[in-house]
Amino acid sequence: MTHQGGWRATIEGVRTSASVRGKGVGTELIKWAIQRAEERGCHLVQLTTDKKRPDALRFYERLGFKATHEGLKLKI
């Protein structure tokens, strides 16, 4: 739940096989996830990806995602 009281969906750890990249599989997968989030009343989809994956960042930006926050991790 967000500070504005709405539900938020999270997408993380998405990978597609190299053999299907560029064939629309990733796009359909993300669109499917967004549709499920909308059906469940979410008003925001938050996505995480590794900074070391510039191709993935460009892919998500083409789908309308915008870089708005910086994330942190702590391995324990």
Biopython code that builds the backbone (N, CA, C, O; Angstrom):
import numpy as np
from Bio.PDB.StructureBuilder import StructureBuilder

atoms = [
    (1, "MET", "N", (0.848, -1.167, 0.000)),
    (1, "MET", "CA", (0.000, 0.000, 0.000)),
    (1, "MET", "C", (0.900, 1.238, 0.000)),
    (1, "MET", "O", (1.939, 1.258, 0.659)),
    (2, "THR", "N", (0.495, 2.259, -0.738)),
    (2, "THR", "CA", (1.277, 3.485, -0.834)),
    (2, "THR", "C", (0.839, 4.487, 0.224)),
    (2, "THR", "O", (-0.166, 4.294, 0.908)),
    (3, "HIS", "N", (1.607, 5.552, 0.344)),
    (3, "HIS", "CA", (1.266, 6.592, 1.321)),
    (3, "HIS", "C", (-0.038, 7.293, 0.965)),
    (3, "HIS", "O", (-0.642, 7.948, 1.814)),
    (4, "GLN", "N", (-0.477, 7.160, -0.284)),
    (4, "GLN", "CA", (-1.734, 7.773, -0.705)),
    (4, "GLN", "C", (-2.919, 6.840, -0.487)),
    (4, "GLN", "O", (-4.052, 7.188, -0.821)),
    (5, "GLY", "N", (-2.668, 5.663, 0.069)),
    (5, "GLY", "CA", (-3.744, 4.745, 0.385)),
    (5, "GLY", "C", (-4.127, 3.775, -0.717)),
    (5, "GLY", "O", (-5.074, 3.006, -0.553)),
    (6, "GLY", "N", (-3.418, 3.792, -1.832)),
    (6, "GLY", "CA", (-3.728, 2.873, -2.926)),
    (6, "GLY", "C", (-2.799, 1.670, -2.929)),
    (6, "GLY", "O", (-1.738, 1.684, -2.305)),
    (7, "TRP", "N", (-3.212, 0.637, -3.636)),
    (7, "TRP", "CA", (-2.398, -0.569, -3.733)),
    (7, "TRP", "C", (-1.370, -0.433, -4.842)),
    (7, "TRP", "O", (-1.612, 0.208, -5.865)),
    (8, "ARG", "N", (-0.227, -1.044, -4.621)),
    (8, "ARG", "CA", (0.893, -1.001, -5.549)),
    (8, "ARG", "C", (1.288, -2.431, -5.915)),
    (8, "ARG", "O", (1.388, -3.296, -5.045)),
    (9, "ALA", "N", (1.511, -2.670, -7.198)),
    (9, "ALA", "CA", (2.019, -3.967, -7.657)),
    (9, "ALA", "C", (3.526, -3.846, -7.861)),
    (9, "ALA", "O", (4.032, -2.779, -8.207)),
    (10, "THR", "N", (4.229, -4.940, -7.647)),
    (10, "THR", "CA", (5.678, -4.955, -7.822)),
    (10, "THR", "C", (6.064, -6.026, -8.830)),
    (10, "THR", "O", (5.611, -7.167, -8.749)),
    (11, "ILE", "N", (6.905, -5.641, -9.779)),
    (11, "ILE", "CA", (7.483, -6.574, -10.747)),
    (11, "ILE", "C", (8.982, -6.557, -10.518)),
    (11, "ILE", "O", (9.600, -5.493, -10.523)),
    (12, "GLU", "N", (9.570, -7.727, -10.318)),
    (12, "GLU", "CA", (11.021, -7.777, -10.158)),
    (12, "GLU", "C", (11.560, -9.122, -10.619)),
    (12, "GLU", "O", (10.838, -10.118, -10.662)),
    (13, "GLY", "N", (12.830, -9.131, -10.959)),
    (13, "GLY", "CA", (13.501, -10.372, -11.338)),
    (13, "GLY", "C", (13.009, -10.962, -12.651)),
    (13, "GLY", "O", (12.986, -12.183, -12.802)),
    (14, "VAL", "N", (12.615, -10.123, -13.604)),
    (14, "VAL", "CA", (12.106, -10.622, -14.883)),
    (14, "VAL", "C", (13.273, -10.957, -15.809)),
    (14, "VAL", "O", (14.199, -10.164, -15.977)),
    (15, "ARG", "N", (13.209, -12.131, -16.397)),
    (15, "ARG", "CA", (14.220, -12.552, -17.372)),
    (15, "ARG", "C", (13.512, -13.297, -18.501)),
    (15, "ARG", "O", (12.536, -14.012, -18.272)),
    (16, "THR", "N", (14.009, -13.122, -19.704)),
    (16, "THR", "CA", (13.549, -13.945, -20.818)),
    (16, "THR", "C", (14.762, -14.630, -21.425)),
    (16, "THR", "O", (15.879, -14.116, -21.363)),
    (17, "SER", "N", (14.533, -15.766, -21.996)),
    (17, "SER", "CA", (15.596, -16.515, -22.657)),
    (17, "SER", "C", (16.102, -15.724, -23.863)),
    (17, "SER", "O", (15.320, -15.085, -24.566)),
    (18, "ALA", "N", (17.397, -15.770, -24.093)),
    (18, "ALA", "CA", (17.984, -15.071, -25.239)),
    (18, "ALA", "C", (17.317, -15.497, -26.547)),
    (18, "ALA", "O", (17.241, -14.709, -27.490)),
    (19, "SER", "N", (16.842, -16.723, -26.606)),
    (19, "SER", "CA", (16.242, -17.237, -27.842)),
    (19, "SER", "C", (14.910, -16.572, -28.190)),
    (19, "SER", "O", (14.469, -16.654, -29.337)),
    (20, "VAL", "N", (14.259, -15.913, -27.224)),
    (20, "VAL", "CA", (12.973, -15.262, -27.506)),
    (20, "VAL", "C", (13.043, -13.741, -27.405)),
    (20, "VAL", "O", (12.032, -13.070, -27.615)),
    (21, "ARG", "N", (14.194, -13.188, -27.093)),
    (21, "ARG", "CA", (14.314, -11.727, -27.004)),
    (21, "ARG", "C", (14.070, -11.098, -28.376)),
    (21, "ARG", "O", (14.510, -11.613, -29.404)),
    (22, "GLY", "N", (13.365, -9.985, -28.361)),
    (22, "GLY", "CA", (13.044, -9.290, -29.599)),
    (22, "GLY", "C", (11.830, -9.860, -30.322)),
    (22, "GLY", "O", (11.505, -9.421, -31.425)),
    (23, "LYS", "N", (11.161, -10.829, -29.717)),
    (23, "LYS", "CA", (10.001, -11.467, -30.348)),
    (23, "LYS", "C", (8.687, -11.111, -29.662)),
    (23, "LYS", "O", (7.648, -11.691, -29.977)),
    (24, "GLY", "N", (8.722, -10.164, -28.728)),
    (24, "GLY", "CA", (7.492, -9.705, -28.086)),
    (24, "GLY", "C", (7.093, -10.457, -26.828)),
    (24, "GLY", "O", (6.085, -10.121, -26.206)),
    (25, "VAL", "N", (7.861, -11.464, -26.442)),
    (25, "VAL", "CA", (7.510, -12.258, -25.262)),
    (25, "VAL", "C", (7.570, -11.402, -23.995)),
    (25, "VAL", "O", (6.647, -11.432, -23.181)),
    (26, "GLY", "N", (8.644, -10.646, -23.829)),
    (26, "GLY", "CA", (8.786, -9.791, -22.652)),
    (26, "GLY", "C", (7.699, -8.734, -22.582)),
    (26, "GLY", "O", (7.145, -8.474, -21.514)),
    (27, "THR", "N", (7.396, -8.130, -23.714)),
    (27, "THR", "CA", (6.342, -7.115, -23.762)),
    (27, "THR", "C", (5.005, -7.707, -23.332)),
    (27, "THR", "O", (4.290, -7.104, -22.531)),
    (28, "GLU", "N", (4.665, -8.866, -23.850)),
    (28, "GLU", "CA", (3.401, -9.506, -23.483)),
    (28, "GLU", "C", (3.380, -9.894, -22.008)),
    (28, "GLU", "O", (2.348, -9.772, -21.349)),
    (29, "LEU", "N", (4.498, -10.352, -21.496)),
    (29, "LEU", "CA", (4.590, -10.724, -20.084)),
    (29, "LEU", "C", (4.332, -9.518, -19.182)),
    (29, "LEU", "O", (3.567, -9.611, -18.221)),
    (30, "ILE", "N", (4.966, -8.393, -19.491)),
    (30, "ILE", "CA", (4.784, -7.181, -18.681)),
    (30, "ILE", "C", (3.362, -6.649, -18.830)),
    (30, "ILE", "O", (2.745, -6.250, -17.842)),
    (31, "LYS", "N", (2.837, -6.638, -20.050)),
    (31, "LYS", "CA", (1.448, -6.191, -20.247)),
    (31, "LYS", "C", (0.480, -7.058, -19.447)),
    (31, "LYS", "O", (-0.467, -6.545, -18.850)),
    (32, "TRP", "N", (0.714, -8.366, -19.434)),
    (32, "TRP", "CA", (-0.125, -9.286, -18.665)),
    (32, "TRP", "C", (-0.076, -8.921, -17.179)),
    (32, "TRP", "O", (-1.111, -8.861, -16.515)),
    (33, "ALA", "N", (1.133, -8.678, -16.663)),
    (33, "ALA", "CA", (1.287, -8.335, -15.245)),
    (33, "ALA", "C", (0.572, -7.023, -14.920)),
    (33, "ALA", "O", (-0.057, -6.902, -13.868)),
    (34, "ILE", "N", (0.665, -6.048, -15.813)),
    (34, "ILE", "CA", (-0.005, -4.763, -15.597)),
    (34, "ILE", "C", (-1.523, -4.960, -15.584)),
    (34, "ILE", "O", (-2.216, -4.379, -14.748)),
    (35, "GLN", "N", (-2.032, -5.762, -16.492)),
    (35, "GLN", "CA", (-3.475, -6.040, -16.518)),
    (35, "GLN", "C", (-3.936, -6.704, -15.226)),
    (35, "GLN", "O", (-4.984, -6.344, -14.689)),
    (36, "ARG", "N", (-3.176, -7.659, -14.724)),
    (36, "ARG", "CA", (-3.540, -8.320, -13.465)),
    (36, "ARG", "C", (-3.544, -7.302, -12.324)),
    (36, "ARG", "O", (-4.425, -7.328, -11.465)),
    (37, "ALA", "N", (-2.552, -6.403, -12.321)),
    (37, "ALA", "CA", (-2.490, -5.377, -11.274)),
    (37, "ALA", "C", (-3.725, -4.479, -11.327)),
    (37, "ALA", "O", (-4.318, -4.169, -10.294)),
    (38, "GLU", "N", (-4.107, -4.066, -12.529)),
    (38, "GLU", "CA", (-5.298, -3.224, -12.678)),
    (38, "GLU", "C", (-6.545, -3.953, -12.187)),
    (38, "GLU", "O", (-7.382, -3.368, -11.500)),
    (39, "GLU", "N", (-6.666, -5.232, -12.542)),
    (39, "GLU", "CA", (-7.822, -6.024, -12.109)),
    (39, "GLU", "C", (-7.912, -6.117, -10.591)),
    (39, "GLU", "O", (-9.004, -6.251, -10.038)),
    (40, "ARG", "N", (-6.786, -6.048, -9.928)),
    (40, "ARG", "CA", (-6.743, -6.161, -8.468)),
    (40, "ARG", "C", (-6.811, -4.797, -7.773)),
    (40, "ARG", "O", (-6.671, -4.708, -6.554)),
    (41, "GLY", "N", (-7.025, -3.743, -8.555)),
    (41, "GLY", "CA", (-7.219, -2.424, -7.976)),
    (41, "GLY", "C", (-5.955, -1.636, -7.693)),
    (41, "GLY", "O", (-5.999, -0.633, -6.980)),
    (42, "CYS", "N", (-4.841, -2.068, -8.234)),
    (42, "CYS", "CA", (-3.595, -1.319, -8.025)),
    (42, "CYS", "C", (-3.619, -0.052, -8.871)),
    (42, "CYS", "O", (-4.138, -0.053, -9.987)),
    (43, "HIS", "N", (-3.064, 1.011, -8.343)),
    (43, "HIS", "CA", (-3.001, 2.255, -9.103)),
    (43, "HIS", "C", (-1.575, 2.556, -9.567)),
    (43, "HIS", "O", (-1.336, 3.563, -10.233)),
    (44, "LEU", "N", (-0.633, 1.686, -9.214)),
    (44, "LEU", "CA", (0.764, 1.917, -9.567)),
    (44, "LEU", "C", (1.466, 0.570, -9.708)),
    (44, "LEU", "O", (1.222, -0.350, -8.927)),
    (45, "VAL", "N", (2.335, 0.459, -10.706)),
    (45, "VAL", "CA", (3.189, -0.717, -10.851)),
    (45, "VAL", "C", (4.620, -0.251, -10.649)),
    (45, "VAL", "O", (5.108, 0.642, -11.342)),
    (46, "GLN", "N", (5.264, -0.861, -9.705)),
    (46, "GLN", "CA", (6.661, -0.546, -9.390)),
    (46, "GLN", "C", (7.523, -1.687, -9.923)),
    (46, "GLN", "O", (7.211, -2.859, -9.710)),
    (47, "LEU", "N", (8.599, -1.345, -10.610)),
    (47, "LEU", "CA", (9.436, -2.351, -11.238)),
    (47, "LEU", "C", (10.879, -2.149, -10.800)),
    (47, "LEU", "O", (11.361, -1.019, -10.723)),
    (48, "THR", "N", (11.562, -3.244, -10.517)),
    (48, "THR", "CA", (12.983, -3.152, -10.191)),
    (48, "THR", "C", (13.786, -3.955, -11.198)),
    (48, "THR", "O", (13.360, -5.016, -11.655)),
    (49, "THR", "N", (14.951, -3.432, -11.533)),
    (49, "THR", "CA", (15.886, -4.132, -12.402)),
    (49, "THR", "C", (17.296, -3.713, -12.019)),
    (49, "THR", "O", (17.490, -2.692, -11.359)),
    (50, "ASP", "N", (18.250, -4.480, -12.420)),
    (50, "ASP", "CA", (19.646, -4.221, -12.085)),
    (50, "ASP", "C", (20.192, -3.068, -12.931)),
    (50, "ASP", "O", (19.957, -3.019, -14.139)),
    (51, "LYS", "N", (20.911, -2.151, -12.307)),
    (51, "LYS", "CA", (21.511, -1.032, -13.036)),
    (51, "LYS", "C", (22.496, -1.504, -14.099)),
    (51, "LYS", "O", (22.800, -0.778, -15.045)),
    (52, "LYS", "N", (22.986, -2.719, -13.934)),
    (52, "LYS", "CA", (23.967, -3.270, -14.873)),
    (52, "LYS", "C", (23.304, -3.858, -16.115)),
    (52, "LYS", "O", (23.964, -4.521, -16.915)),
    (53, "ARG", "N", (22.011, -3.622, -16.280)),
    (53, "ARG", "CA", (21.266, -4.157, -17.423)),
    (53, "ARG", "C", (20.664, -3.011, -18.250)),
    (53, "ARG", "O", (19.449, -2.811, -18.239)),
    (54, "PRO", "N", (21.515, -2.260, -18.967)),
    (54, "PRO", "CA", (21.004, -1.106, -19.721)),
    (54, "PRO", "C", (19.965, -1.480, -20.773)),
    (54, "PRO", "O", (19.052, -0.697, -21.037)),
    (55, "ASP", "N", (20.085, -2.655, -21.376)),
    (55, "ASP", "CA", (19.073, -3.076, -22.354)),
    (55, "ASP", "C", (17.715, -3.247, -21.684)),
    (55, "ASP", "O", (16.687, -2.882, -22.254)),
    (56, "ALA", "N", (17.713, -3.800, -20.482)),
    (56, "ALA", "CA", (16.460, -3.972, -19.742)),
    (56, "ALA", "C", (15.867, -2.612, -19.381)),
    (56, "ALA", "O", (14.657, -2.413, -19.491)),
    (57, "LEU", "N", (16.705, -1.685, -18.956)),
    (57, "LEU", "CA", (16.214, -0.344, -18.623)),
    (57, "LEU", "C", (15.545, 0.301, -19.834)),
    (57, "LEU", "O", (14.460, 0.870, -19.714)),
    (58, "ARG", "N", (16.182, 0.215, -20.989)),
    (58, "ARG", "CA", (15.590, 0.781, -22.211)),
    (58, "ARG", "C", (14.271, 0.083, -22.558)),
    (58, "ARG", "O", (13.311, 0.735, -22.970)),
    (59, "PHE", "N", (14.226, -1.227, -22.393)),
    (59, "PHE", "CA", (13.006, -1.995, -22.661)),
    (59, "PHE", "C", (11.854, -1.484, -21.794)),
    (59, "PHE", "O", (10.766, -1.214, -22.303)),
    (60, "TYR", "N", (12.088, -1.352, -20.495)),
    (60, "TYR", "CA", (11.029, -0.900, -19.590)),
    (60, "TYR", "C", (10.620, 0.538, -19.887)),
    (60, "TYR", "O", (9.441, 0.877, -19.786)),
    (61, "GLU", "N", (11.574, 1.383, -20.250)),
    (61, "GLU", "CA", (11.240, 2.766, -20.604)),
    (61, "GLU", "C", (10.362, 2.803, -21.852)),
    (61, "GLU", "O", (9.450, 3.625, -21.936)),
    (62, "ARG", "N", (10.619, 1.931, -22.818)),
    (62, "ARG", "CA", (9.772, 1.863, -24.020)),
    (62, "ARG", "C", (8.343, 1.461, -23.668)),
    (62, "ARG", "O", (7.402, 1.811, -24.381)),
    (63, "LEU", "N", (8.183, 0.732, -22.579)),
    (63, "LEU", "CA", (6.847, 0.322, -22.138)),
    (63, "LEU", "C", (6.167, 1.383, -21.267)),
    (63, "LEU", "O", (5.047, 1.181, -20.799)),
    (64, "GLY", "N", (6.847, 2.511, -21.054)),
    (64, "GLY", "CA", (6.241, 3.612, -20.309)),
    (64, "GLY", "C", (6.716, 3.784, -18.884)),
    (64, "GLY", "O", (6.306, 4.728, -18.209)),
    (65, "PHE", "N", (7.575, 2.890, -18.408)),
    (65, "PHE", "CA", (8.101, 3.030, -17.049)),
    (65, "PHE", "C", (9.093, 4.191, -17.006)),
    (65, "PHE", "O", (9.816, 4.444, -17.970)),
    (66, "LYS", "N", (9.112, 4.888, -15.879)),
    (66, "LYS", "CA", (10.025, 6.017, -15.690)),
    (66, "LYS", "C", (10.849, 5.797, -14.430)),
    (66, "LYS", "O", (10.339, 5.331, -13.411)),
    (67, "ALA", "N", (12.127, 6.139, -14.516)),
    (67, "ALA", "CA", (13.002, 6.042, -13.345)),
    (67, "ALA", "C", (12.658, 7.191, -12.405)),
    (67, "ALA", "O", (12.884, 8.356, -12.735)),
    (68, "THR", "N", (12.109, 6.865, -11.226)),
    (68, "THR", "CA", (11.683, 7.904, -10.289)),
    (68, "THR", "C", (12.330, 7.782, -8.921)),
    (68, "THR", "O", (12.335, 8.741, -8.149)),
    (69, "HIS", "N", (12.878, 6.609, -8.612)),
    (69, "HIS", "CA", (13.447, 6.384, -7.286)),
    (69, "HIS", "C", (14.769, 5.641, -7.395)),
    (69, "HIS", "O", (15.063, 5.012, -8.412)),
    (70, "GLU", "N", (15.529, 5.720, -6.376)),
    (70, "GLU", "CA", (16.768, 4.953, -6.252)),
    (70, "GLU", "C", (16.517, 3.853, -5.231)),
    (70, "GLU", "O", (15.956, 4.115, -4.168)),
    (71, "GLY", "N", (16.921, 2.633, -5.536)),
    (71, "GLY", "CA", (16.708, 1.525, -4.611)),
    (71, "GLY", "C", (17.997, 1.112, -3.922)),
    (71, "GLY", "O", (19.094, 1.380, -4.413)),
    (72, "LEU", "N", (17.851, 0.460, -2.783)),
    (72, "LEU", "CA", (18.994, -0.020, -2.006)),
    (72, "LEU", "C", (18.759, -1.463, -1.596)),
    (72, "LEU", "O", (17.616, -1.899, -1.457)),
    (73, "LYS", "N", (19.852, -2.207, -1.402)),
    (73, "LYS", "CA", (19.780, -3.585, -0.907)),
    (73, "LYS", "C", (20.763, -3.754, 0.228)),
    (73, "LYS", "O", (21.779, -3.063, 0.303)),
    (74, "LEU", "N", (20.446, -4.678, 1.103)),
    (74, "LEU", "CA", (21.357, -5.065, 2.176)),
    (74, "LEU", "C", (21.393, -6.579, 2.214)),
    (74, "LEU", "O", (20.396, -7.213, 2.560)),
    (75, "LYS", "N", (22.531, -7.168, 1.864)),
    (75, "LYS", "CA", (22.672, -8.622, 1.946)),
    (75, "LYS", "C", (22.982, -8.996, 3.383)),
    (75, "LYS", "O", (23.841, -8.388, 4.022)),
    (76, "ILE", "N", (22.279, -10.000, 3.887)),
    (76, "ILE", "CA", (22.518, -10.444, 5.268)),
    (76, "ILE", "C", (22.804, -11.938, 5.305)),
    (76, "ILE", "O", (23.030, -12.497, 6.378)),
]
sb = StructureBuilder()
sb.init_structure("model")
sb.init_model(0)
sb.init_chain("A")
sb.init_seg("    ")
for serial, (resi, resn, name, xyz) in enumerate(atoms, 1):
    if name == "N":
        sb.init_residue(resn, " ", resi, " ")
    sb.init_atom(name, np.array(xyz, "f"), 0.0, 1.0, " ", f" {name:<3s}", serial, name[0])
structure = sb.get_structure()
